[in-house]
Amino acid sequence: MSFLTLLIPVLLLVNLILLILSLKKPKGILWPLTGLLAGIFFIFSTVSISPLADPKEADFSVLTYNVRNFSEESPKRKDLYVASEGMVNWVTSVNADVKCFQEYTPARLKVDKKLKADGYSLTPWKYPGDRYAGSLVIASRFPILKSGKVTLYKKKPISRINGAVFADLKVANDTIRVYNAHLHSMGINQNDVTDKDRLINTYKRTGNKLKYGMAKRAEQVNILLEHIEASPYPVVLCGDFNDPPYTYSYFKLKQKLGNAFERAGNGFGFTFNGKLFFLRIDQQFFGKGIDAVAYKTMDKIAYSDHFPVMSWYKLSND
């Protein structure tokens, strides 16, 4: 069933094309219209149209960004990655009250020092791997009252870069909890699914990786939701979820939380910077007591293989 969800965007597009073509023959309009109505919830997850809002109305803003160890492709050799001073300068200068990073390695470029000099407090970043593996961090201009980690593996972790951290932040007279998560990676080479010859040769291996990743992310979301439901404070959850918005993991989260893109975004909001450009796998969710008022995928910031995502939130009485 999880594999079938990957076909949903294609099915929606086919039904839309058939609907347009059938306008000349009204008798044929029923089937594509039925197909689109059946997928109405998936349409809302695919594209969003929201009224333009002024971020100044928000109480706080949250940035999430998978920074790929602050490295970018070498301009001379595409198979090499080099330390990105440009990315470091951008993430330390962009205006956000809370910054959540995945695959974060500050050792080479002294990112910690630059963030602290700009008034940010940081959660401990050495989780769950070592200084070179890339990890998770929350940087906040608000006081951090408490922070911790959420172990998303029932057994021994099989990846050094997947997990979740949280921080309780004092925002004016209120306290909120921000989660930064990096779920199990897809683990596939995008060239294996975009090149026909490679796809034929590797489809079994690619299929097994997709199947394994989907099962692991479903398990991790259940663990994460259990921790979120025990939070004494309103919650914002963001990070790299490695799942498109049609899967069990996404809709399981939506049962309990609102999605910032669906609430306040516009367009398709694709967040993957690569050949599979149509993926929205970086997300921001919010719980009761918080509402998203504006959302932006910063698709001009192309240092990493992910685009940064910014949301603006307002505290509510719900």
Buried (B, 14 or more C-beta within 10 A) or exposed (E): EBEEBEEBBEBBEEBBEBBEEBEEEEEBBEEBBEBBEEBEEBBBBBBBEBEEBEBEEBBBBBBBBBBBBBBBBEEEEEEEBEBBEEBBEBBBEBEBBBBBBBBBBBEBBEBBEBBEEEEBBBBEBEBBBEEEBBBBBBBBBBEBEEBEBBEBBEEEBEBBBBBBBBBBBEBEEBBBBBBBBBBBBBBBBBEBBEBEEBEEEBEEEBEEBBEBBBEBBBBBBEBBBEBBEEBEBBBBBBBBBBBBBBBBBBBBBBEBBBBBBBBBBBEBBBBBBEEBEEBBBBBBBBBEBBBBBBBBBBBEBEBBBBBBBBBBBBBEEE
